[in-house]
């Protein structure tokens, strides 16, 4: 389960109600409501959304150094853009704009700590705190302005934007007009902030400003759309404020104490399994050695003058040779193979052109019409129990010569 909560701009108050939604693992909405933190439903993952009015999104030049040392320098890198001491803010690192320019999110440190501690005390420790400004969809070459009961803000890029105060529906905020005019600056364009081709305004009909007046005042087309639904926002590309001192503990550290007994039992089972497998392997190896010794002794006793290389194979070949010497036919001899071929081809109207025999293999050349006919014949022979294969097909006039070979049946 995933619980997403929109926290207000005000400092934490246990009586203040926050809007929340609960989704199942595949993203389906299960329930929603407005409750104090202590009354919210339990969930495996808790995500908080920080209001745009609480977070300053900006860009700053940062040195190319290790990520840990980079985080230590973040507060002082934005010192000229804040009105309080650097120790009172928390700075989260965002995506890189260029080699040395990064986007950063600046938030009041105490305010963020109060809300995180409140959810943690309610057994709802947050896994992420995303910036509201970075969540609405962003069209190509356009900015997105969101107006709702909690205020207004504009998203100008993947990790850039600002809070707005709309006091006149017929005149856009001066800070918005200034931001659009500043995009004409070449340095702004180099940092990835270009003049928008349009301003997408997402609001309820009652909150929708006069788009024609705004378009004329801003010199940019303003397009109205339906209100933004924060409950369905995709947060994977936003800036997560839980970095540095606010970073949540790794999942392994959280669950390791609970899993320790199970891990100990699993380790013991694995050790017993390994020991048992090793013992069984040693016994099998010993038995194999004993059998090989016995086979070698039997072979040397039966054929004392033969050189031993592979006792089982040599014993089989020697026995076959003795049977031939004594006049006993083998399955791979000419006569048994010929009998198998005659029995298999009995009833067939095909003309046999030649018969050859070479060391346990009898080959018969048969006149046929086409290759598929030859393949069908071989399949019928196999179905009848013959060990037959189609070795070659040669074109002859209007037909073909098919070479079908017979070998001893397996197990014969």
Secondary structure as UniProt FT lines:
FT   STRAND          2..6
FT   TURN            14..15
FT   STRAND          18..23
FT   TURN            25..26
FT   STRAND          29..35
FT   HELIX           37..39
FT   STRAND          45..50
FT   HELIX           52..54
FT   STRAND          55..61
FT   HELIX           67..72
FT   HELIX           74..77
FT   HELIX           79..81
FT   HELIX           86..88
FT   STRAND          89..96
FT   STRAND          101..108
FT   HELIX           109..121
FT   TURN            122..123
FT   STRAND          128..131
FT   HELIX           132..134
FT   TURN            140..141
FT   STRAND          142..148
FT   TURN            149..150
FT   STRAND          151..157
FT   TURN            158..159
FT   STRAND          160..164
FT   TURN            169..170
FT   HELIX           174..182
FT   TURN            183..184
FT   HELIX           186..190
FT   TURN            191..192
FT   STRAND          198..202
FT   HELIX           205..207
FT   HELIX           211..218
FT   STRAND          221..225
FT   HELIX           230..232
FT   TURN            236..237
FT   HELIX           244..246
FT   HELIX           251..302
FT   TURN            304..305
FT   HELIX           311..325
FT   TURN            326..327
FT   TURN            331..332
FT   HELIX           334..345
FT   TURN            346..347
FT   STRAND          351..357
FT   STRAND          361..368
FT   HELIX           371..383
FT   TURN            384..385
FT   STRAND          388..396
FT   TURN            397..398
FT   STRAND          399..407
FT   TURN            410..411
//
